[in-house]
Amino acid sequence: MSRHLRGILILTLVTLIWGSTFVVVKGALESFPPSLLMLLRFALGALVFLPLLPRSRGSWLAGFELGFWAFLGYASQTIGLLYTTAGRSAFITALSVVLVPLLAGLLGRRVRPLVWLGALASFVGVGLLAYDGSPPNPGDFWTLITAVTYALYILALERHARNHDPLVLAFTQLVWLTALVGAWALVSGDLARLPQLAVPWAAVLYLTLAATALTTWLMAVGQREVSAPEAAIVYSMEPVWAALFAYLVLGERLGLQGWLGGLLVVAAVIAAQLGGDAGER
């Protein structure tokens, strides 16, 4: 197996885990503030990597940049899920698939035509898969912020993943995420309410171990071998897995439109793999 294909498979595993989180987060938010859910998730996630303390200042600086963009992305998506559906959230977040090659091109990168085709196909596929046709709502605006900041995060991760140990990079960005979310929880007053609230521990532990600690490390490993525009296409598999879990576990039916959308996303990921290196670094 080539290193490039291994990176593709690792990032695909990340999307499989992510695909299970929309329902978990939305359910937890019914009785728990978003700032506290994120604070527990990232603080406990950082503790997982505590034995792997960073040794260089560069790791902390890289972790801060990644943590900053990730904070904006997680916060806006979590707030957005208060007002919009999981499907709409997945669809709007998928805008990052197109934004990553667009931003890369603006920065002077050469993005190959096959990657552009894959990005557009994956975006259309996610739209067919997840868009529910309901009128716009405030959650859509918040999730649009998610798409922009997520694109910036992917580009930054590509740059830092080649210069820092993946475990150290995962630890430092989670520490910064904890600090940023902690400040949000403190200013909003949610932190003072924590002793009076019932913590959804099952959701918190799953989000911590699988969807935060494991995926943060796997992203840093995978993007060592996969360029940012290409990785963005692979990440669009997230709503495909979400729909599949809903079909298998909850019995939800996709219909012809949904299956067509899922096939388009899978085809886009294959196109990205065939395209090799997605752009000049």
N, C-alpha and C positions, 0 to 999 in steps of 0.2 A: 504494500500500500504506500502510495506517495505521501509525502508530508502535506502536500496541498489537499489531497482527498481526506486525509486524517483530520485536518483543520475543518473542512466542510462538515464531516460527520460529527465532530465535537460541537460545533455551533448548532447543528441540527438537534443534537441532544439538549442543548440549552433551550431551544424553542419548544421542545416537547415538554420540558418542565414548566416553562412560562405559560404554555397553553392551558395548564391546569389552575393557574392562579387567579384568573379573572373572577370566577365564581367564588373562590375562597375570600378574596379581598372584598368583593361586594357584599357577601354575607357578613363578614366581620364588621363592616362599616355601619351595619344596621344598629349597632349598640355601642360602638367604640369610635372615638375621634380619629381621623386620618393621621394627625400628627403623632399621636401616641402609638398607633399601629406601626408607623414607620420607625419611630424611635426604638421600640422594642425589637423590631426586626433587624435593624442595622447594628444596634448595640450588641445584641446577642451574636449576630453574624461576625462582628469584629472579634468577639471573645473566642470564636472558633479558631481564628488565626493568631491568637495572642502569643503562643510559643514561637512564632516566626517573626519576631520583632525586626523591623527594618534597620539597616546599618548605614544607610546613606541618606544625605539630605535630598538628593535628587529623587529618591523614592517618595519622600513626603511631598515634594513639589508636584510631582506627577500625580500622586494620589489626590492632592487638593484639586487639581484641574478636573480630574475624572469625577471626584466626589461632588464638585460644584455642578457640573452638567447633569450628573445622575440625580442630584437632589432636586433640581428644577424639573427634570423629567418625571421622577417618581411622585413628587408633590403634586404637579399639575395633573398627572394621570389619576392619582388617588382622589383628588378633589373632583375631577371630572366624573368619576364613577358615582359620585353622589347624585348626579343629575342626568347622566346618560346611561344607555345600556352597555353591557359588556361587548356586544357585537359592534355597536357604533364606535366604542372606544378603540377596539382592535382595528377597525377600518381607518379611522383618522390617524392613529399612531403609524399605520402603514405608509403614510405620506413620506416618512423618513426614507423609505426605499428609493423614492425618486429624488429626495433632497440630498442624499449623500453623494451620488454621482454629480448632481448639479453643483454642489458646493466644492467638490473635488475639482471639477472643471474650472470653476471660477478661481481656484487656487493654483491653476496652471497644470493640473494633472491631465494626462491623456487617458480618457475612459473609452474603452473599446465599444464599437457598435453593438456587439452581442450582449454586453452588460447593460447598455441602455435599453435594449429590447427586453431583456429579462426584468429590469426594474419596472418598466411600464406594464409588462404582462403580469407581474406579481401584484402591482397596485390594482389593476383591473380585477384580477382574481380575488383579492381580498374584498374589494367592493362588492362583487357578486356574492361572495361568501357571507359577509357580515352586515352589509348595509340594510337597514330595515325600512327605509322610506319615510320615517316620521319626521316632523318639522324640526328645524334647528333648536338647540337649547343651550343654556350656559355651559353645560358640560362639554359640548363640542368645542367651544372656544378654549377651554382649559386644556383639552386633549390636543388641540392644534399646537399649543405651546410644547406639549410633550413631544410631538413629531419633530419640531425644530431642534429642541435641546438634545433629543435622542440622536439625531443625525450628527450634531456636533460632538457628542460623546463617542460615537463610533469612529469618527475621524481621529479624535484625540487618542482613543485606545489603540488604534492601529500604530500610531507614532510611538507611544510609550511601551507597548507590549514587546517591541523589539529591543528595548534598552534596559528593561528591568525584569527581575524574577516575577513570574505570574503570582506566586503566593504572597510575596511582599507587596506587589501592586494591589492585589485584592484586599489585603489587610489595611494598607494606608488609606485607600479610598473609602473603605467602610468606617474607619475612624473619623474621617472628615465628614462623611454622611451623618454619622451619629451626632457630631458637634453641630452641624447645620440644622438638622431636624430637632435637636434638643433646644436650640435657640428659638425655633419656630414654636415648639410646644410651650416654652417658657413665656414668650411674648403673648401668645394666644390665650394663656391661662389654662390650657389643657393639662399641663404638667401638675398643677396644684390639685386637679380633680382626680388624678390617677388612683389615690388610695380608696376613693369611693366607687370606682368603676369595677365591673366584672371583666377581667381580661379574657379574651377568647384564646386561651393558651394553645389549643389544637391548631388554630389558624396561624398563630404567631410562630410556633415551633416549625410548622411546615414551611412557612415563608422564610424563616431564618436559615434552616439547614439546607433545604433543597433549592428554593428560589432566590436565595441571597448568597450564602457562603459558597455553595457548590457552583452555581451559575456564574458568579463573579470571577471565580478562579478559572472556570472552563472558558469563559470569554477571552480572558487574557492569554490562555494557552492557544486557543483556536485562531485568534487574530494575529498570532505570530506568523502564521502560514497563509492567511487569507486577507486580501486587501479590503479596505473599507467599503467601496461600492459593492463588491461581491458579498461581503458579510451582511450588508443591509438586505440583499435579496434573500439570503438564507434565513435571516431573522423574520422575514415575512411569512415563514412557515408557522409562526406562533398561532394565528387564528385558525389555521387548518387543523392543528392538533386540538385546539379548544373545541372546534366543531366535532371532531372525531370522538373526543371524550364525552361530549354531550350526547352524541348518538349512542355510544356504547353503554354509558352509565345511566343517563337520564331518559334514553329512548327518544330524544329529539330527532326529527327528520329534517334533512337538509333540502330535499327537493332537487330538481334538475339544475336550477340556477346555482345552488350551493355546491353541488358536486362539480359543475363546470368551473366555478371559481377556484375550488380546491385543486383541480387538475391544472389550471393555469399557473397557480403558485408553484406546484411541484415542477412543472415544465420550466418555469423561470429559474428555479434552483439548479436544475440540470443544465440549463443554458449557461448559467454562471460557472458551473464546473467545467463545461466544455470550453468556455472562454479563457480558462487558465488565469493568469495574472490579470486582474481587472483594470489595471492602470499603472502608469509610471509612478514610482514612489519618490 
